């Protein structure tokens, strides 16, 4: 919807693009106002906490809660792989998505054509969400994340075929699908790296890492595209970046397969005690 609005408002004001920016600002303001109308229930932790009456279980639970800091969680291999998958998926996608309109304008395409490419890219990003979770259950979150990065690499290499409209359009659709697989798979893997009482701080750290990757990508994409050009950006910089991440995730996936014999099976947390109540 937003790209279509931009098409019709890009020249609405004397200054080019100012109409599109103003419309986006109004849209975000309306969104913030609508969010203030939502009433969220005040759910206390004590209302849904499960209290065990077994002394042995209470002792084990208390010991676990006192020994798991955010640093211990963040140093787990499972968390590191999830953070790597989320960071690379977002940053590689964001750089290519934000640099595509610049490259298309430089190649002689109109603003409406660039926004059409972004529209199809957004469909590629979110339509696979209907079945990506099922794929994580069937094949494991590690394999889905690895597949997502491979798909993104395919899209980046497709850009090397030329500067035709179909190259930009199809390439960015593939990048969007790869982002969905990579990010959803990494997010699913993240849930295996923490216990229930550690969810808030673990997800906060993960989202902070992901948001940093987005900020770096969006602020640097224009400079990189203008400094090195579209072909070097996608053919060398992004492709090498993705290839290194794919290598790391491939090694981790192979190790996980040898450890569990089933890639779908969740491995225990690095510091999880293997002990049963007496």
C-alpha positions as CSV (number, residue, x, y, z in Angstrom):
1,X,0.0,0.0,0.0
2,X,2.7,2.4,0.9
3,X,4.6,2.2,-2.4
4,X,1.3,2.9,-4.2
5,X,0.7,6.0,-2.1
6,X,4.3,7.1,-2.9
7,X,3.6,6.8,-6.6
8,X,0.7,9.2,-6.4
9,X,2.3,11.7,-4.0
10,X,5.9,11.9,-5.1
11,X,5.2,15.0,-7.2
12,X,2.2,16.3,-5.1
13,X,4.3,19.2,-3.8
14,X,6.7,21.5,-5.7
15,X,9.8,19.8,-4.1
16,X,10.3,16.3,-5.5
17,X,9.6,13.4,-3.1
18,X,8.4,15.9,-0.4
19,X,4.8,14.8,-0.9
20,X,5.7,11.1,-0.3
21,X,7.7,11.9,2.8
22,X,4.8,14.1,4.2
23,X,2.3,11.3,3.5
24,X,4.5,8.7,5.2
25,X,4.8,11.0,8.2
26,X,1.0,11.4,8.4
27,X,0.6,7.7,8.1
28,X,3.0,7.0,11.0
29,X,1.3,9.6,13.1
30,X,-2.1,8.0,12.6
31,X,-0.6,4.6,13.4
32,X,0.8,5.9,16.7
33,X,-2.5,7.5,17.6
34,X,-4.4,4.3,16.8
35,X,-2.0,2.3,19.1
36,X,-2.8,4.6,22.0
37,X,-6.4,3.4,21.7
38,X,-5.5,-0.2,22.3
39,X,-6.1,-1.4,25.8
40,X,-3.7,-4.2,26.8
41,X,-4.7,-6.4,29.8
42,X,-2.4,-6.0,32.8
43,X,-1.3,-9.6,33.2
44,X,0.8,-10.3,36.3
45,X,3.4,-13.0,36.2
46,X,1.9,-14.6,39.4
47,X,-1.4,-15.1,37.6
48,X,0.0,-17.7,35.2
49,X,3.1,-19.0,37.0
50,X,3.2,-22.7,37.6
51,X,4.3,-23.4,41.2
52,X,5.8,-26.9,41.9
53,X,5.2,-28.4,45.3
54,X,8.1,-30.9,44.9
55,X,11.2,-29.8,46.9
56,X,13.6,-31.3,44.5
57,X,12.0,-29.6,41.5
58,X,11.9,-26.3,43.4
59,X,15.6,-26.6,44.2
60,X,16.6,-27.3,40.6
61,X,14.4,-24.5,39.3
62,X,15.9,-22.0,41.9
63,X,19.4,-23.0,41.0
64,X,18.8,-22.5,37.3
65,X,17.3,-19.1,37.8
66,X,20.3,-17.9,39.8
67,X,22.9,-19.2,37.4
68,X,21.6,-17.8,34.1
69,X,22.8,-14.3,33.4
70,X,22.3,-12.6,30.0
71,X,26.1,-13.1,29.3
72,X,25.7,-16.9,29.8
73,X,22.8,-17.0,27.5
74,X,24.5,-14.8,24.8
75,X,27.6,-17.0,24.8
76,X,25.6,-20.1,23.9
77,X,26.3,-21.5,20.4
78,X,22.6,-21.7,19.7
79,X,22.1,-18.0,20.6
80,X,25.1,-16.9,18.6
81,X,23.9,-18.8,15.5
82,X,20.4,-17.3,15.9
83,X,21.8,-13.8,16.2
84,X,24.1,-14.3,13.2
85,X,21.2,-15.6,11.1
86,X,19.0,-12.6,12.1
87,X,21.8,-10.1,11.7
88,X,22.9,-11.3,8.2
89,X,19.3,-11.9,6.9
90,X,18.2,-8.4,7.9
91,X,21.4,-6.5,6.9
92,X,21.9,-8.2,3.5
93,X,18.2,-7.7,2.6
94,X,18.1,-4.1,3.8
95,X,21.2,-3.0,1.8
96,X,19.9,-4.5,-1.4
97,X,16.3,-3.2,-0.9
98,X,17.3,0.3,-0.2
99,X,20.0,0.5,-2.9
100,X,17.7,-0.9,-5.6
101,X,15.8,2.3,-6.3
102,X,19.1,4.2,-6.5
103,X,20.5,1.6,-9.0
104,X,17.3,1.6,-11.1
105,X,17.3,5.4,-11.2
106,X,20.9,5.4,-12.3
107,X,20.0,2.8,-15.0
108,X,17.2,5.1,-16.4
109,X,14.1,3.7,-14.8
110,X,11.3,5.9,-13.5
111,X,10.2,6.2,-9.8
112,X,7.0,4.2,-10.5
113,X,9.0,1.3,-11.9
114,X,11.2,1.3,-8.8
115,X,8.2,1.3,-6.4
116,X,6.7,-1.6,-8.3
117,X,9.9,-3.6,-7.7
118,X,9.7,-2.8,-4.0
119,X,6.0,-3.9,-3.9
120,X,6.8,-7.3,-5.3
121,X,9.8,-7.5,-2.9
122,X,7.5,-6.9,0.0
123,X,5.3,-9.7,-1.2
124,X,8.3,-12.0,-1.3
125,X,9.2,-11.0,2.2
126,X,5.9,-11.7,3.9
127,X,3.8,-14.2,1.8
128,X,6.1,-17.2,2.8
129,X,5.3,-16.5,6.4
130,X,2.1,-18.7,5.9
131,X,4.3,-21.8,5.7
132,X,7.8,-20.9,7.0
133,X,6.9,-22.0,10.5
134,X,5.7,-25.4,9.2
135,X,9.0,-25.8,7.4
136,X,10.8,-25.1,10.7
137,X,8.9,-27.9,12.3
138,X,9.5,-30.3,9.4
139,X,13.2,-29.6,8.7
140,X,14.5,-27.7,11.7
141,X,15.1,-24.0,12.2
142,X,18.8,-24.3,11.4
143,X,18.2,-25.8,8.0
144,X,15.5,-23.2,7.2
145,X,17.9,-20.3,8.2
146,X,20.7,-21.8,6.1
147,X,18.3,-22.2,3.1
148,X,17.2,-18.6,3.6
149,X,20.7,-17.3,3.3
150,X,21.3,-19.5,0.2
151,X,18.2,-18.0,-1.4
152,X,19.4,-14.5,-0.6
153,X,22.7,-15.3,-2.2
154,X,20.9,-16.6,-5.3
155,X,19.0,-13.2,-5.6
156,X,22.2,-11.2,-5.2
157,X,23.9,-13.2,-8.0
158,X,20.9,-12.8,-10.2
159,X,21.5,-9.1,-10.2
160,X,24.8,-9.8,-12.0
161,X,22.9,-10.9,-15.1
162,X,22.2,-7.3,-16.1
163,X,20.2,-4.1,-15.4
164,X,16.9,-5.1,-17.1
165,X,13.7,-4.5,-15.2
166,X,13.1,-8.3,-14.8
167,X,16.6,-8.7,-13.2
168,X,15.8,-6.1,-10.5
169,X,12.2,-7.4,-10.0
170,X,12.9,-11.1,-9.8
171,X,16.2,-10.6,-7.9
172,X,14.5,-8.6,-5.2
173,X,11.6,-11.0,-4.9
174,X,14.1,-13.8,-4.3
175,X,16.0,-11.7,-1.7
176,X,12.7,-11.1,0.1
177,X,11.9,-14.8,0.2
178,X,15.4,-15.5,1.5
179,X,15.0,-12.9,4.2
180,X,11.8,-14.5,5.4
181,X,13.3,-18.0,5.6
182,X,16.5,-16.6,7.3
183,X,14.8,-14.4,9.8
184,X,11.9,-16.8,10.8
185,X,14.4,-19.7,11.1
186,X,16.7,-17.6,13.3
187,X,13.8,-16.4,15.4
188,X,12.6,-20.0,15.9
189,X,16.1,-21.1,16.8
190,X,16.3,-18.3,19.4
191,X,13.4,-19.8,21.3
192,X,15.5,-22.9,22.0
193,X,18.3,-20.9,23.6
194,X,16.4,-19.7,26.7
195,X,14.1,-20.8,29.4
196,X,10.6,-19.3,30.0
197,X,11.7,-16.9,32.7
198,X,14.6,-15.7,30.5
199,X,12.4,-14.9,27.5
200,X,12.2,-11.1,28.0
201,X,15.9,-10.4,28.3
202,X,16.9,-12.9,25.6
203,X,14.6,-11.5,23.0
204,X,15.4,-7.9,24.0
205,X,19.1,-8.6,23.3
206,X,18.3,-10.4,20.0
207,X,16.1,-7.6,18.8
208,X,18.7,-5.0,19.7
209,X,21.3,-6.9,17.6
210,X,18.8,-7.1,14.7
211,X,17.9,-3.4,14.9
212,X,21.6,-2.5,14.8
213,X,22.0,-4.5,11.6
214,X,19.1,-2.7,10.1
215,X,20.4,0.7,11.0
216,X,23.9,0.0,9.7
217,X,22.5,-1.4,6.5
218,X,20.1,1.5,5.7
219,X,22.5,4.2,6.6
220,X,25.4,2.7,4.6
221,X,23.5,1.4,1.5
222,X,23.5,4.7,-0.4
223,X,27.1,5.4,0.3
224,X,28.2,1.9,-0.8
225,X,26.1,2.0,-4.0
226,X,27.4,5.4,-5.0
227,X,31.0,4.6,-4.0
228,X,31.3,1.1,-5.6
229,X,28.4,0.7,-7.9
230,X,25.5,-1.7,-8.0
231,X,27.4,-4.6,-9.6
232,X,30.2,-4.6,-7.0
233,X,27.8,-4.1,-4.2
234,X,25.7,-7.2,-5.0
235,X,28.3,-9.3,-6.8
236,X,31.3,-8.9,-4.4
237,X,30.4,-7.2,-1.1
238,X,27.0,-8.8,-0.4
239,X,27.8,-12.1,-2.0
240,X,31.0,-12.5,0.0
241,X,29.2,-11.4,3.1
242,X,26.4,-14.0,2.6
243,X,28.9,-16.7,1.6
244,X,30.8,-16.4,4.8
245,X,27.7,-16.5,6.9
246,X,26.5,-19.6,4.9
247,X,29.8,-21.4,5.6
248,X,29.4,-20.7,9.4
249,X,25.8,-21.9,9.5
250,X,26.6,-24.9,7.4
251,X,29.3,-26.0,9.8
252,X,27.0,-25.5,12.7
253,X,24.2,-27.4,11.0
254,X,26.5,-30.4,10.3
255,X,27.7,-30.3,14.0
256,X,24.1,-30.2,15.2
257,X,23.2,-33.2,12.9
258,X,26.1,-35.2,14.3
259,X,25.1,-34.4,17.9
260,X,21.4,-35.1,17.7
261,X,21.2,-37.4,14.6
262,X,18.0,-35.5,13.7
263,X,18.2,-31.9,12.6
264,X,14.7,-31.2,13.7
265,X,15.4,-32.3,17.3
266,X,16.2,-29.4,19.7
267,X,19.6,-29.7,21.3
268,X,20.0,-29.0,25.1
269,X,21.2,-25.6,26.2
270,X,24.9,-25.4,26.6
271,X,24.8,-25.2,30.4
272,X,21.7,-27.3,31.0
273,X,22.1,-29.7,33.8
274,X,21.2,-33.3,33.0
275,X,19.7,-34.4,36.3
276,X,16.4,-35.8,37.4
277,X,14.5,-35.2,40.6
278,X,15.0,-37.9,43.3
